[in-house]
Amino acid sequence: MSHACQKTMKIVTWNINGIRTFKNGIRTILDSFDADIICVQETKVTRDLLDEKTAIVDGYNSYFSFSRVRSGYSGVATYCKDTATPFLAEEGLTGLLANQGEAIGCYGDRAALSSDELLALDNEGRAVITQHHFWLVFSGKDGPEKLAVINVYCPRADPDKPERKQFKLQFYQLLQCRAEAILSSGSYVIVLGDDNFEDNPGRKWLNQFLCERPENEEKGSVETVDSCQKSITGGKFVDSFRYFHPKRSNAFTCWSTMTGARQTNYGTRIDYIFTDHSLLETYAIAVDIMPEVEGSDHCPVWAQLSCNLQSSARCPSMCTRQMPKFMGRQQKLSRFLVKAPEKISVSKGLSESLPGSQDTGEILENLNPAEQRQSFTRKRCTERQTDANGHKCKRSKLIKTESKGSLLAFFKPKPTELRTSSDSLSLKQPESTTTSGPGIKSDSSIFYSAVQKEEVTMESGNQPTTTGKSKCVTGLCTGFWKSVLHGPPQPPLCKSHNEPCVLRTVKKAGPNLGRQFFVCARPQGHASNPQARCNFFVWVDKGK
């Protein structure tokens, strides 16, 4: 079937790994896709931190879902061209966050999940649904068709947290229930986003969600819906990329930045565009990935359909343009004030007000991040001094706040006075040296004794120099700390490339947590690639 004279729509999905990806100009990036709908995941921005230049982009209208349990976590957003403005938009999958009177509806059977579980699934900001109207070629209908675009960022199953595995499976269940319910209402459905289905529960669910087609059936053939249903078994959706590229290898969309795996194209394909098979079979033109687009550890995926979008006359109320802070509406002062909780009730009271599992430190940071970051206080102390001309001047110093009874207070040396003259430089020892016990000198006393043994004079150029066996003060300091602290071990050479290795530290919880090791410095790649990292590995001895 030829699509040369048909109008088309293009949709893009991209895990941006933080809204900072758009720091050099979001309009330029969006325009570069030449797409009608751009869905991004992992924005890592909360409602209060969303700025106007990110939310309000000329020529586009946007729809954000924010995490309500942690700052700088999760989040998705859908940008639509003004010529593709949706008729409805909804945050989340449960309908609990939808605006009154503007919900898309079609929630399916959610009896297996409690109200608390449903709210928790939506509180991490993982889904935005937009509903569009458009004319499909050869549809045979007088009016426009409906298309629901479900933009999701699926949760990760942390192996160290069994409850997160259950949370992920519940999210899958809710996603499938909602997508199939919307499809049953007569709307076409596209589900797109990011997820890793390599683990067994995820792969098992995906097999139930996707269709299975006979291997000898050609893609893109024009068939009726009835004949499609006869040849397809399993779920109701299709992996659009594999539909068009069933045998393409090394088609990755995500690479590890820590190992430089993108240089050798050693990654995974975890970014998808799933469509219902009726839409894909009849109206899909092309689907592909964009590995050349950088800025994130993921790359975008795009799909093109033969249809003529119909834009809504107004934006749904969920649009960021309708947010009070971007419309210039006067807001109540109470919206900007947060009552500080009692320290003794932080773990109890806030865990109930902020849904989801969250550490006390994270809760405090969300409420008052500036206070948590301030570990030092600047104290101005004005001391009258007289300079060489007899004028009075002030000086200020930075004092680190320490709690009473801190062990460090017993080892804090008094400042050493530095006396200078036109012909000599001398160091005056403090009147009393702090000791950590009877007969034991502090580090400052040891260092002073070492310096005291050397004679330091000033030449005519007022530059300190040593005489005889004397050493520079800087050299003494360096030598002293080298005798106390050990530097990093010298890297060995890997066996395959004979190149210096890099030092790594185990960060995963377990018996080797914090232990250091050396590996080949080259980027990670397939074992058959000679330019990739070899399998050299050696532990660093604790004594070194």
Residue pairs with C-beta under 8 A, 6 or more apart in sequence:
1 220
1 222
3 285
3 306
6 137
6 306
7 306
7 307
7 308
8 285
8 304
8 305
8 306
8 307
9 36
9 37
9 84
9 134
9 304
9 305
9 307
9 308
9 309
10 33
10 34
10 35
10 36
10 37
10 302
10 303
10 304
10 305
11 35
11 36
11 37
11 38
11 39
11 149
11 190
11 192
11 273
11 302
11 303
11 304
11 305
12 33
12 35
12 37
12 38
12 39
12 300
12 301
12 302
13 38
13 39
13 40
13 41
13 151
13 192
13 193
13 194
13 271
13 272
13 273
13 300
13 301
13 302
14 38
14 39
14 40
14 41
14 271
14 293
14 296
14 298
14 299
14 300
14 301
15 40
15 41
15 42
15 153
15 193
15 194
15 254
15 271
15 296
15 297
15 298
16 22
16 40
16 41
16 42
16 43
16 295
16 296
16 298
17 42
17 44
17 296
17 297
17 298
18 42
18 43
18 44
18 296
19 43
19 44
19 45
19 54
21 29
21 295
21 296
22 29
22 54
26 53
26 54
26 57
27 57
27 58
27 59
27 60
29 295
30 38
30 57
30 60
30 79
31 59
33 300
33 302
35 81
35 302
36 80
36 81
36 83
36 84
36 309
37 78
37 79
37 80
37 81
37 84
37 130
37 132
37 149
38 78
38 79
38 80
39 76
39 77
39 78
39 79
39 128
39 149
39 151
39 192
39 193
40 76
40 77
40 78
40 79
41 75
41 76
41 151
41 152
41 153
41 193
41 194
42 74
42 75
42 76
42 153
42 194
43 64
43 74
43 75
43 76
43 77
44 72
44 73
44 74
44 75
45 54
45 64
45 66
45 72
45 75
46 66
46 67
46 71
46 72
46 75
47 64
47 66
49 71
50 64
50 66
50 320
52 326
55 62
55 64
55 320
55 321
55 323
55 326
56 62
56 320
56 321
56 326
57 79
59 81
59 82
60 79
60 80
60 81
60 82
61 79
61 80
61 82
61 85
61 315
61 319
61 320
61 321
62 77
62 78
62 79
62 80
62 319
62 320
63 77
63 78
63 80
63 86
63 89
63 91
63 128
63 130
63 316
63 318
63 319
63 320
64 75
64 76
64 77
64 91
64 128
64 320
65 75
65 76
65 77
65 91
65 92
65 97
65 125
65 126
65 127
65 128
66 75
66 125
67 73
67 74
67 75
67 123
67 124
67 125
68 123
68 124
68 125
68 354
68 355
68 356
69 123
69 124
69 354
69 355
69 356
69 357
69 358
70 124
70 356
70 358
70 362
70 366
71 362
71 365
71 366
71 369
73 124
73 125
74 124
74 125
74 126
74 153
75 125
75 153
76 125
76 126
76 127
76 128
76 151
76 152
76 153
76 193
77 128
77 151
78 89
78 128
78 130
78 149
78 151
80 86
80 130
80 132
82 311
83 309
83 311
84 132
84 309
84 311
85 311
85 312
85 314
85 315
86 130
86 131
86 132
86 149
86 312
86 316
87 131
87 132
87 133
87 312
87 316
88 102
88 103
88 104
88 130
88 131
88 316
89 102
89 128
89 129
89 130
89 131
89 316
89 318
89 319
90 97
90 98
90 99
90 102
90 103
90 104
90 128
90 129
90 130
90 318
91 97
91 98
91 122
91 127
91 128
91 318
92 98
92 121
92 122
92 126
92 127
93 121
93 122
93 127
93 129
93 150
93 152
93 174
93 175
93 178
94 107
94 110
94 118
94 119
94 121
94 122
94 174
95 103
95 105
95 107
96 118
96 119
96 122
97 122
98 104
99 316
99 317
99 318
102 316
102 317
102 318
104 129
104 131
104 148
104 182
105 185
106 178
106 181
106 182
106 184
106 185
106 187
107 177
107 178
107 181
108 177
108 178
108 180
108 181
109 177
110 118
110 174
110 177
112 173
113 121
113 170
113 173
113 174
117 170
118 174
119 355
120 167
120 355
120 356
121 167
121 170
121 171
121 174
123 355
123 356
124 155
124 356
126 152
126 153
126 154
126 155
126 171
127 150
127 151
127 152
127 153
127 175
128 151
129 148
129 149
129 150
129 151
129 178
130 148
130 149
130 151
130 316
131 146
131 147
131 148
131 149
131 187
132 146
132 147
132 148
132 149
132 309
132 310
133 144
133 145
133 146
133 147
133 309
133 310
133 312
134 144
134 145
134 147
134 307
134 308
134 309
134 310
135 144
135 145
135 307
135 308
135 310
136 145
136 282
136 283
136 306
136 307
137 283
137 306
137 307
137 308
138 282
139 145
144 310
145 187
145 188
145 307
146 186
146 187
146 188
147 187
147 188
147 189
147 190
147 279
148 182
148 187
148 188
148 189
148 190
149 190
149 192
150 175
150 178
150 179
150 182
150 189
150 190
150 191
150 192
150 193
151 192
151 193
152 175
152 191
152 192
152 193
152 195
153 193
153 194
153 195
154 168
154 171
154 172
154 175
154 193
154 194
154 195
155 164
155 167
155 168
155 171
156 164
156 168
156 196
157 164
157 165
157 168
157 199
157 201
157 202
158 164
158 165
160 509
163 357
165 201
168 201
168 202
169 201
169 205
172 202
172 205
172 209
175 191
176 205
176 208
176 209
176 235
179 189
179 191
179 236
179 237
180 236
182 189
183 189
183 236
183 276
188 275
188 276
188 278
188 279
189 237
189 275
189 276
189 279
190 273
190 274
190 275
190 276
190 279
190 303
191 237
191 272
191 273
191 274
191 275
192 272
192 273
192 274
192 301
193 271
193 272
194 254
194 270
194 271
194 272
194 298
195 202
195 270
195 272
196 202
196 268
196 270
197 203
197 205
197 206
197 270
198 268
207 234
207 235
208 234
208 235
209 235
209 236
209 237
209 274
210 234
210 235
210 237
210 238
210 239
210 274
211 232
211 233
211 234
211 235
211 236
211 237
211 238
211 277
212 232
212 233
212 234
213 231
213 232
213 238
214 231
217 231
219 243
219 244
219 246
220 281
220 284
221 281
222 282
223 231
223 281
225 278
228 277
228 278
228 281
232 277
236 276
236 277
237 274
237 275
237 276
237 277
238 274
238 275
238 276
238 277
238 280
239 272
239 274
240 272
240 273
240 274
240 275
240 280
240 284
240 287
240 303
241 251
241 269
241 272
241 273
241 287
241 288
241 289
241 301
243 280
243 284
243 287
244 284
244 286
244 287
244 288
245 251
245 287
245 288
250 265
251 269
251 289
252 265
252 266
252 267
252 268
252 269
252 289
252 291
253 267
253 268
253 269
253 270
253 271
253 289
253 291
253 298
253 299
253 301
254 267
254 268
254 269
254 270
254 271
254 297
254 298
254 299
255 261
255 262
255 265
255 266
255 267
255 268
255 297
256 267
256 297
256 524
257 297
259 523
259 524
259 533
260 522
260 523
260 524
261 267
261 523
261 524
261 525
262 297
262 523
263 523
263 525
264 523
264 524
264 525
264 526
264 529
264 531
264 532
265 291
265 525
266 523
266 524
266 525
266 526
266 529
266 532
269 289
270 298
271 289
271 298
271 299
271 300
271 301
272 301
273 287
273 301
273 302
273 303
275 284
275 303
279 305
283 305
283 306
283 307
284 303
284 304
284 305
285 304
285 305
285 306
286 303
286 304
287 301
287 302
287 303
287 304
288 301
288 302
289 299
289 300
289 301
289 302
290 299
290 300
290 301
290 302
291 299
292 299
293 299
293 300
315 321
315 322
316 322
320 326
321 327
324 331
325 331
338 367
338 368
340 367
340 368
341 349
341 350
341 367
342 349
346 360
346 363
346 364
347 360
350 360
350 363
350 367
351 358
351 363
354 363
354 366
361 372
364 371
364 372
365 372
376 398
376 400
376 401
377 399
377 401
378 398
378 399
379 397
379 398
379 399
380 396
381 396
381 397
381 399
382 394
382 395
382 396
383 394
383 395
384 392
384 394
385 392
385 393
385 394
385 395
386 392
386 393
387 393
402 408
402 409
410 434
410 436
411 434
411 436
411 442
411 443
412 434
413 430
413 433
413 434
413 442
413 443
413 444
413 445
414 430
414 431
414 432
414 434
415 430
416 427
416 428
416 429
416 430
416 444
416 448
417 428
418 425
418 427
418 428
419 425
419 426
419 427
419 428
420 458
421 458
422 458
423 457
423 458
424 457
424 458
425 456
425 457
425 458
425 464
426 456
427 448
427 451
427 452
427 456
429 448
429 452
430 448
433 441
433 442
433 444
433 445
433 448
434 442
434 444
434 445
435 441
435 442
435 445
436 442
441 449
443 484
446 480
447 476
447 477
447 480
450 476
450 480
451 473
451 476
454 466
454 470
454 471
454 473
454 476
455 466
455 467
455 468
455 470
456 464
456 465
456 466
456 470
456 473
457 464
457 465
457 467
458 464
458 465
459 465
464 472
464 473
465 472
466 472
471 479
486 544
488 503
489 503
489 516
489 540
489 544
491 500
491 501
491 502
491 503
491 518
492 500
492 501
492 518
492 538
493 499
493 500
493 501
494 501
494 519
494 520
494 521
494 534
494 536
495 534
495 536
496 520
496 534
496 535
496 536
497 520
497 522
497 534
499 520
499 521
499 522
500 521
501 518
501 519
501 520
501 521
501 536
501 538
502 518
502 519
502 520
502 521
503 516
503 517
503 518
503 540
504 516
504 517
504 518
504 519
505 514
505 515
505 516
505 517
506 512
506 513
506 514
506 515
506 516
506 517
507 513
515 539
515 540
515 542
516 539
516 540
517 537
517 538
517 539
517 540
518 536
518 537
518 538
518 540
519 533
519 536
519 537
520 533
520 534
520 535
520 536
521 533
522 531
522 532
522 533
522 534
523 532
523 533
524 532
524 533
525 531
525 532
525 533
526 532
527 535
